């Protein structure tokens, strides 16, 4: 189907990128790390997020077509790795979207003055299922990518961010750093992870992976008025996210005690701020509603984004034509993909019935998402280096330094990912490591196996079906 989408400017594109990657729901992870947040955020920003942005910026300018990471890896490492990339970006969102959506129940509970429901696993499951299915149907009917970029990011991210920051600064000025808070009394040794125990690394991986998905706005690169807007928009989002998380993480850590912090409840610091300042409780209710919108916006952006990489693979005949993953609507989305992922995400949401304790379930989902996304970034880093060596003269409107710099950026990203994964499993149990390792290995190897067994006729069948579909659209237009 012919797409009916308009071109977007720099500000709207930044909003679309923010909707995909930025969220104040990550602030509790920052706060929980205490004074080490500055080291962790510095590493996350400079050694993880910045290399990803630079690699994505160069790739996006060199291949300004639909496909994003799948297209980049296909052109640098080959079709099999490209297919594996699109597959991993898609399957990682199954536990990942449940993890994001798990922030919704506490927000709704606070909005209706029923904080106890925020820790109820059954309530959490119901809210996740209802909201995600509503978002799925909205993406089938409207251009949600543009709507979230222009409106949703303001209502759900920028405005609540301003509210939280102002209240936090005001509270800390009034009461100072609570000696019983996460920060407690300052000492220089608190700035660094405790070398005596791996438990000090518990929040390193969640902080590192705050930035996952910052490159996914590349799927909208064909909709930008100027290609140069892509690297600019992504880098601006990166700077915005750094200050968003660091400042508010510090403010929350200054007033919330380590024994009472709830990783799944972003409204908690605002409630504490209201008590310190003697403000009415309805402020927290309004804040909850706004952040609820913000998290829903992020879910909506992800419902559409990764699926486009599957569409790109499907049009190449890498999926059975009868799945109809190749068939898109006027907004460039596949209804089959949207429905399929909503169904699988609903099954993953059942983790909240199987794992006692909201915090435990939340951390398990973080770990389940981490390894799959890391594999994609490793593919991108290797492909980035290989393409520089293989095709040095390829036109790159946005180019990151010379070949040595390209090698350095790629290696830094891979090493940072390696350290983050080690930290992830070092603080967990052996059983958790075994389960996640087995599942990750299967999901990473599965697309390579699928490429081997797929029928070559699928490509021709898809081309015929797409030609027939386009012909019908032309007839309808007449």
C-alpha positions as CSV (number, residue, x, y, z in Angstrom):
1,X,0.0,0.0,0.0
2,X,1.2,3.5,-0.8
3,X,2.3,5.3,2.2
4,X,0.6,8.6,3.1
5,X,3.1,10.2,5.4
6,X,4.6,13.6,5.3
7,X,8.2,14.8,5.7
8,X,9.2,15.9,9.2
9,X,11.5,18.7,10.4
10,X,14.4,18.6,12.9
11,X,12.3,19.3,16.0
12,X,9.7,16.7,15.2
13,X,12.4,14.2,14.4
14,X,14.0,14.9,17.8
15,X,10.6,14.4,19.4
16,X,10.3,11.0,17.6
17,X,13.8,10.0,18.7
18,X,13.0,11.1,22.3
19,X,9.8,9.1,22.2
20,X,11.8,6.0,21.3
21,X,14.7,6.3,23.7
22,X,14.1,8.9,26.4
23,X,12.0,8.3,29.4
24,X,11.9,9.5,33.0
25,X,11.0,5.9,34.1
26,X,14.8,5.1,34.2
27,X,15.5,7.7,36.9
28,X,15.0,5.3,39.8
29,X,17.8,3.1,38.5
30,X,20.1,6.1,38.4
31,X,19.1,7.1,42.0
32,X,19.6,3.6,43.4
33,X,23.2,3.6,42.3
34,X,24.0,6.5,44.7
35,X,27.1,8.6,44.2
36,X,28.5,6.1,41.6
37,X,25.8,7.4,39.3
38,X,28.3,10.0,37.9
39,X,30.8,7.3,36.9
40,X,28.2,5.0,35.5
41,X,26.4,7.8,33.6
42,X,29.7,9.1,32.2
43,X,30.7,5.6,31.0
44,X,27.2,4.9,29.6
45,X,27.1,8.2,27.7
46,X,30.7,8.5,26.4
47,X,31.6,4.8,25.9
48,X,28.3,3.3,25.0
49,X,25.7,5.8,23.7
50,X,28.1,8.1,21.9
51,X,29.7,5.4,19.8
52,X,26.3,4.0,18.9
53,X,25.1,7.5,17.8
54,X,28.2,8.1,15.7
55,X,28.0,4.7,14.1
56,X,24.2,5.0,13.5
57,X,24.8,8.6,12.1
58,X,27.4,7.5,9.5
59,X,25.4,4.4,8.6
60,X,22.2,6.4,8.3
61,X,23.7,9.0,6.0
62,X,25.4,6.3,3.8
63,X,22.2,4.3,3.4
64,X,19.3,6.8,3.7
65,X,16.6,4.2,2.9
66,X,14.1,2.3,5.0
67,X,15.5,-0.6,7.1
68,X,17.7,1.0,9.7
69,X,20.1,-1.4,11.5
70,X,18.9,-4.3,9.4
71,X,19.9,-2.4,6.2
72,X,23.2,-1.3,7.6
73,X,24.3,-4.7,8.8
74,X,23.1,-6.3,5.5
75,X,25.3,-3.9,3.5
76,X,28.3,-4.4,5.7
77,X,28.3,-8.0,6.9
78,X,25.9,-9.7,4.5
79,X,22.2,-10.6,4.3
80,X,22.4,-13.4,7.0
81,X,23.6,-11.0,9.6
82,X,21.1,-8.3,8.4
83,X,18.3,-10.8,8.9
84,X,19.6,-11.7,12.3
85,X,19.7,-8.0,13.2
86,X,16.1,-7.4,12.3
87,X,15.1,-10.6,14.1
88,X,16.9,-9.7,17.3
89,X,15.6,-6.1,17.3
90,X,12.1,-7.6,17.1
91,X,12.4,-10.4,19.6
92,X,14.2,-8.3,22.2
93,X,11.1,-6.0,22.4
94,X,9.0,-8.9,23.7
95,X,10.5,-8.8,27.2
96,X,11.6,-5.2,26.7
97,X,8.1,-3.8,26.1
98,X,6.8,-5.7,29.2
99,X,9.7,-4.1,31.1
100,X,8.7,-0.6,29.9
101,X,5.0,-1.2,30.4
102,X,5.6,-2.3,34.0
103,X,6.0,1.4,34.9
104,X,2.3,2.0,34.0
105,X,0.5,0.2,36.9
106,X,2.2,2.3,39.7
107,X,1.4,5.4,37.8
108,X,-2.2,4.5,37.4
109,X,-2.4,3.4,41.0
110,X,-1.0,6.8,42.2
111,X,-3.4,8.7,39.9
112,X,-6.4,7.0,41.6
113,X,-4.9,7.2,45.1
114,X,-4.5,3.4,45.4
115,X,-0.7,3.1,45.9
116,X,-1.2,-0.5,47.1
117,X,-2.3,-1.6,43.6
118,X,1.1,-0.6,42.2
119,X,2.7,-3.6,43.9
120,X,0.0,-6.0,43.0
121,X,1.2,-8.5,40.3
122,X,-2.3,-9.2,38.9
123,X,-3.1,-5.5,38.6
124,X,0.2,-5.0,36.9
125,X,-0.6,-7.7,34.4
126,X,-4.0,-6.4,33.6
127,X,-2.8,-2.8,33.0
128,X,0.1,-3.9,30.7
129,X,-2.3,-6.1,28.6
130,X,-5.0,-3.4,28.2
131,X,-2.7,-0.5,27.4
132,X,-0.5,-2.4,25.0
133,X,-3.5,-3.7,23.0
134,X,-5.0,-0.2,22.8
135,X,-1.7,1.1,21.5
136,X,-1.5,-1.7,18.9
137,X,-5.0,-0.8,17.5
138,X,-4.1,2.9,17.5
139,X,-1.0,2.2,15.4
140,X,-3.2,0.4,12.9
141,X,-5.5,3.4,12.5
142,X,-3.2,6.5,12.9
143,X,0.2,7.8,12.1
144,X,1.3,7.4,15.7
145,X,5.0,7.9,15.0
146,X,4.3,11.5,14.0
147,X,1.7,12.1,16.7
148,X,4.0,11.0,19.4
149,X,6.9,13.0,18.0
150,X,4.9,16.2,17.9
151,X,2.5,15.9,20.9
152,X,3.2,12.9,23.0
153,X,6.8,13.7,23.9
154,X,5.7,17.1,25.2
155,X,2.8,15.9,27.3
156,X,4.5,12.7,28.6
157,X,8.2,13.6,28.8
158,X,9.1,17.3,28.7
159,X,6.3,18.7,30.9
160,X,6.6,16.0,33.7
161,X,10.4,16.4,33.5
162,X,10.1,20.1,34.2
163,X,7.7,19.4,37.1
164,X,10.0,16.8,38.6
165,X,13.2,18.8,38.2
166,X,11.7,22.0,39.8
167,X,10.2,20.1,42.7
168,X,13.4,18.2,43.3
169,X,15.7,21.2,43.3
170,X,13.3,23.1,45.5
171,X,13.1,20.1,48.0
172,X,16.9,19.7,48.1
173,X,17.5,23.4,48.6
174,X,14.9,23.4,51.5
175,X,16.0,20.2,53.3
176,X,19.5,19.4,52.0
177,X,20.7,15.9,51.4
178,X,18.9,13.6,53.9
179,X,21.6,11.7,55.9
180,X,19.3,8.6,55.7
181,X,18.9,8.9,51.9
182,X,20.7,6.8,49.3
183,X,23.4,9.5,49.0
184,X,23.8,10.0,52.8
185,X,27.0,11.7,53.9
186,X,29.4,12.4,51.1
187,X,32.9,10.9,50.9
188,X,35.1,10.6,47.8
189,X,35.2,6.8,48.0
190,X,31.5,6.7,47.3
191,X,32.0,8.1,43.9
192,X,33.6,4.7,42.8
193,X,32.1,1.2,42.7
194,X,33.0,-0.9,45.7
195,X,35.9,-3.1,44.6
196,X,35.2,-5.6,47.4
197,X,31.9,-6.8,46.2
198,X,30.3,-7.4,42.7
199,X,27.0,-6.3,44.2
200,X,28.1,-2.7,43.7
201,X,27.7,-3.4,39.9
202,X,24.0,-4.2,40.3
203,X,22.8,-1.0,38.7
204,X,25.6,-0.6,36.2
205,X,23.9,-2.6,33.4
206,X,20.5,-0.9,33.9
207,X,22.2,2.5,33.6
208,X,24.2,1.5,30.5
209,X,21.1,0.2,28.8
210,X,19.1,3.3,29.4
211,X,20.4,4.4,26.0
212,X,19.3,1.3,24.1
213,X,17.1,2.2,21.2
214,X,18.6,5.6,20.6
215,X,19.5,4.5,17.1
216,X,16.0,3.1,16.3
217,X,14.7,6.4,14.9
218,X,16.8,5.5,11.9
219,X,13.7,3.6,10.6
220,X,12.2,7.1,10.0
221,X,15.2,8.4,8.1
222,X,13.3,8.5,4.8
223,X,10.8,10.8,6.3
224,X,13.3,13.5,7.3
225,X,13.4,16.7,5.2
226,X,17.2,16.7,5.3
227,X,19.5,13.7,5.8
228,X,21.7,16.0,7.9
229,X,18.9,16.2,10.5
230,X,19.5,12.5,11.5
231,X,22.9,12.7,13.2
232,X,22.0,16.1,14.6
233,X,18.7,14.9,16.1
234,X,20.2,11.8,17.6
235,X,23.1,13.6,19.2
236,X,20.8,16.3,20.7
237,X,18.7,13.5,22.1
238,X,21.8,11.9,23.7
239,X,22.7,15.2,25.5
240,X,19.2,15.7,26.6
241,X,19.0,12.1,28.0
242,X,22.3,12.6,29.9
243,X,21.1,15.7,31.8
244,X,17.6,14.3,32.2
245,X,18.8,11.2,34.0
246,X,21.8,12.5,35.9
247,X,20.1,15.6,37.5
248,X,16.9,13.9,38.5
249,X,18.7,10.7,39.6
250,X,20.8,12.9,42.0
251,X,17.7,14.7,43.3
252,X,15.8,11.5,44.0
253,X,18.8,9.9,45.7
254,X,19.1,12.9,48.0
255,X,15.7,12.4,49.6
256,X,14.7,8.7,49.2
257,X,16.2,6.0,51.5
258,X,17.8,2.9,50.0
259,X,15.4,0.5,51.8
260,X,12.3,2.3,50.4
261,X,13.2,3.0,46.8
262,X,10.9,1.4,44.2
263,X,12.6,0.8,40.9
264,X,9.2,0.5,39.2
265,X,7.6,3.7,40.5
266,X,8.8,7.0,39.0
267,X,6.2,8.9,41.0
268,X,7.8,8.0,44.3
269,X,10.3,11.0,44.4
270,X,7.5,13.4,43.5
271,X,5.4,12.2,46.4
272,X,8.4,12.7,48.7
273,X,9.0,16.2,47.3
274,X,5.4,17.1,47.9
275,X,5.7,16.1,51.6
276,X,9.0,18.0,52.0
277,X,7.5,21.1,50.5
278,X,4.0,20.7,52.1
279,X,2.3,20.7,48.7
280,X,-1.1,19.1,47.9
281,X,-1.1,15.4,46.9
282,X,-3.0,16.1,43.7
283,X,0.3,17.3,42.1
284,X,1.5,13.7,42.3
285,X,-1.8,12.6,40.7
286,X,-1.4,14.9,37.8
287,X,2.3,14.0,37.4
288,X,1.3,10.3,37.3
289,X,-1.2,10.9,34.5
290,X,1.4,12.8,32.4
291,X,4.1,10.2,32.9
292,X,1.5,7.5,32.1
293,X,1.1,9.3,28.8
294,X,4.9,9.4,28.3
295,X,5.4,5.7,28.9
296,X,2.5,5.0,26.6
297,X,4.1,7.2,24.0
298,X,7.3,5.2,24.2
299,X,5.4,1.9,23.9
300,X,3.6,3.3,20.8
301,X,6.9,4.3,19.2
302,X,8.4,0.8,19.9
303,X,5.3,-0.9,18.6
304,X,5.9,0.6,15.2
305,X,9.7,1.0,15.1
306,X,11.3,-2.5,15.3
307,X,8.6,-4.0,13.2
308,X,9.8,-2.0,10.2
309,X,13.0,-4.0,10.2
310,X,11.0,-7.1,9.9
311,X,9.0,-5.6,7.0
312,X,12.3,-4.9,5.3
313,X,13.4,-8.5,5.7
314,X,10.0,-9.8,4.6
315,X,10.1,-7.8,1.4
316,X,13.3,-9.6,0.6
317,X,11.6,-13.0,0.9
318,X,13.2,-13.9,4.2
319,X,9.8,-14.8,5.8
320,X,7.1,-17.1,4.4
321,X,4.9,-14.9,2.1
322,X,1.7,-16.3,3.7
323,X,2.7,-14.5,7.0
324,X,2.0,-11.2,5.1
325,X,4.8,-9.4,7.1
326,X,5.5,-7.6,3.8
327,X,2.1,-6.0,3.5
328,X,2.0,-2.5,4.9
329,X,-0.7,0.1,5.5
330,X,-0.7,3.8,4.6
331,X,1.6,4.5,7.6
332,X,4.2,1.9,6.6
333,X,3.2,-0.5,9.3
334,X,2.3,-4.2,9.0
335,X,-0.9,-5.1,10.8
336,X,0.2,-8.7,10.9
337,X,3.4,-7.8,12.7
338,X,1.6,-5.5,15.1
339,X,-0.8,-8.2,16.0
340,X,1.8,-10.9,16.3
341,X,4.1,-8.9,18.6
342,X,1.2,-7.8,20.8
343,X,0.2,-11.5,21.2
344,X,3.7,-12.6,22.2
345,X,4.2,-9.6,24.5
346,X,1.0,-10.6,26.2
347,X,2.5,-14.0,26.9
348,X,5.8,-12.5,28.3
349,X,3.7,-10.3,30.6
350,X,2.7,-13.4,32.4
351,X,6.1,-13.2,34.1
352,X,4.3,-11.0,36.7
353,X,2.2,-13.9,37.7
354,X,5.2,-16.3,37.9
355,X,7.8,-14.2,39.8
356,X,7.0,-12.9,43.3
357,X,7.9,-9.3,43.9
358,X,7.6,-6.5,41.3
359,X,11.3,-5.5,41.7
360,X,12.5,-9.0,41.0
361,X,10.3,-9.4,37.9
362,X,11.5,-6.0,36.6
363,X,15.2,-6.9,36.9
364,X,14.7,-10.3,35.3
365,X,13.1,-8.6,32.3
366,X,16.0,-6.1,32.1
367,X,18.5,-9.0,31.9
368,X,16.4,-10.9,29.3
369,X,16.4,-7.9,27.0
370,X,20.1,-6.9,27.5
371,X,21.9,-9.7,25.8
372,X,19.8,-9.7,22.6
373,X,20.2,-6.0,22.1
374,X,24.0,-6.2,22.8
375,X,24.3,-8.7,19.9
376,X,22.8,-6.1,17.5
377,X,25.3,-3.5,18.7
378,X,28.2,-5.8,18.2
379,X,27.0,-6.6,14.6
380,X,26.8,-2.8,14.0
381,X,30.2,-2.1,15.4
382,X,31.9,-4.9,13.4
383,X,30.0,-3.9,10.2
384,X,30.9,-0.3,10.7
385,X,34.6,-1.2,10.8
386,X,34.4,-3.6,7.9
387,X,32.6,-1.2,5.7
388,X,35.3,1.5,6.3
389,X,37.9,-1.1,5.3
390,X,36.0,-2.6,2.4
391,X,34.5,0.5,0.9
392,X,36.5,3.6,2.0
393,X,35.2,5.7,-0.9
394,X,31.5,5.1,-0.2
395,X,29.6,8.4,0.0
396,X,29.1,9.3,3.6
397,X,27.5,12.8,4.2
398,X,28.1,12.3,7.9
399,X,31.6,10.7,8.4
400,X,33.2,10.0,11.8
401,X,36.9,10.7,11.4
402,X,39.4,8.5,9.6
403,X,39.7,4.7,9.6
404,X,41.7,4.7,12.8
405,X,38.9,6.6,14.6
406,X,36.4,4.2,13.1
407,X,38.3,1.2,14.6
408,X,38.6,3.0,17.9
409,X,34.9,3.7,18.1
410,X,33.9,0.2,17.2
411,X,36.3,-1.5,19.6
412,X,35.3,0.9,22.5
413,X,31.7,0.0,22.0
414,X,32.4,-3.8,21.9
415,X,34.6,-3.6,25.1
416,X,31.9,-1.5,26.9
417,X,29.3,-4.1,26.0
418,X,31.5,-6.9,27.2
419,X,32.0,-5.2,30.6
420,X,28.3,-4.5,31.0
421,X,27.4,-8.1,30.3
422,X,29.9,-9.4,32.8
423,X,28.5,-7.0,35.4
424,X,24.9,-8.1,34.5
425,X,25.6,-11.8,35.3
426,X,28.2,-11.2,38.1
427,X,25.4,-9.8,40.3
428,X,22.9,-12.5,39.5
429,X,22.5,-16.2,40.3
430,X,24.1,-19.1,38.5
431,X,20.7,-20.3,37.4
432,X,19.8,-16.9,36.0
433,X,23.0,-16.9,34.0
434,X,22.3,-20.4,32.6
435,X,18.7,-19.6,31.7
436,X,19.5,-16.3,30.0
437,X,22.6,-17.7,28.2
438,X,20.6,-20.6,26.8
439,X,17.7,-18.5,25.7
440,X,20.0,-15.9,24.2
441,X,22.1,-18.4,22.3
442,X,19.0,-20.0,20.8
443,X,17.5,-16.7,19.7
444,X,20.8,-15.4,18.2
445,X,21.5,-18.6,16.3
446,X,17.9,-19.2,15.2
447,X,17.8,-16.5,12.4
448,X,21.0,-17.9,10.8
449,X,19.4,-21.4,10.8
450,X,16.3,-19.9,9.3
451,X,18.2,-18.3,6.5
452,X,19.6,-21.7,5.6
453,X,16.3,-23.5,5.4
454,X,14.2,-20.8,3.8
455,X,12.8,-21.4,0.3
456,X,14.3,-19.3,-2.5
457,X,10.9,-19.1,-4.1
458,X,9.7,-16.9,-1.2
459,X,11.4,-13.9,-2.7
460,X,9.7,-14.2,-6.1
461,X,6.3,-14.9,-4.4
462,X,6.6,-11.7,-2.3
463,X,7.5,-9.7,-5.4
464,X,4.5,-11.0,-7.2
465,X,2.2,-10.3,-4.3
466,X,3.6,-6.8,-3.8
467,X,3.1,-6.1,-7.5
468,X,-0.4,-7.3,-7.4
469,X,-1.1,-5.3,-4.2
470,X,0.3,-2.1,-5.9
471,X,-1.8,-2.8,-9.0
472,X,-4.9,-3.0,-6.9
473,X,-4.0,0.3,-5.2
474,X,-3.6,2.0,-8.6
475,X,-7.0,0.7,-9.7
476,X,-8.6,2.0,-6.5
477,X,-7.0,5.4,-7.0
478,X,-8.5,5.6,-10.5
